Amino acid sequence: MTEEKKKLRRKTLAKWLKESILRLGPTFIKIGQQFSTRVDILPQEYVDQLSELQ
C-alpha cells in the first residue's frame, strides 16, 4: 500500500468516525472534541475531522 493510499484511507475513516460520533449524540461529541486536541496520539487526518466538532 502506497503512502498516498494510506493517507486517503485514514482520511476516509476519519470522516466516517466524525459522522458516527455526530449520530451518537452529545456525550460522544464531547469525547470527540477532547480527542481533537490530542495530536500526540491521533493521525492528523483524524484531528482535522474531529476539530470540526468544535
C-alpha positions in Angstrom: 0.0 0.0 0.0 1.5 3.3 -1.0 1.7 6.3 1.3 -0.9 8.1 -0.8 -3.4 5.3 -0.4 -2.7 5.1 3.3 -3.4 8.8 3.7 -6.6 8.5 1.6 -7.7 5.6 3.8 -7.1 7.5 7.0 -9.0 10.5 5.7 -12.0 8.3 4.7 -12.0 6.6 8.1 -11.7 9.9 9.9 -14.7 11.3 8.1 -16.7 8.1 8.9 -15.6 8.4 12.6 -16.8 12.1 12.8 -20.2 11.2 11.2 -20.6 8.3 13.6 -19.9 10.5 16.5 -22.5 13.0 15.4 -25.1 10.3 15.2 -24.3 9.0 18.7 -25.1 12.3 20.3 -23.8 14.9 22.7 -21.8 12.8 25.0 -19.8 11.3 22.2 -19.4 14.7 20.5 -17.8 16.0 23.7 -15.4 13.0 23.7 -14.6 13.6 20.0 -13.9 17.3 20.9 -11.4 16.2 23.5 -9.7 13.8 21.1 -9.4 16.6 18.5 -6.8 18.2 20.7 -4.7 15.0 21.0 -2.3 15.4 18.1 0.2 13.2 20.1 -2.0 10.1 19.8 -4.1 10.5 16.6 -3.0 11.0 13.0 -3.5 14.5 11.6 -6.4 13.4 9.4 -8.4 12.4 12.4 -7.5 15.5 14.3 -8.7 17.6 11.3 -12.1 15.9 11.1 -12.7 15.8 14.9 -11.8 19.5 15.1 -15.0 20.2 13.1 -16.9 19.1 16.1 -15.8 22.2 18.0 
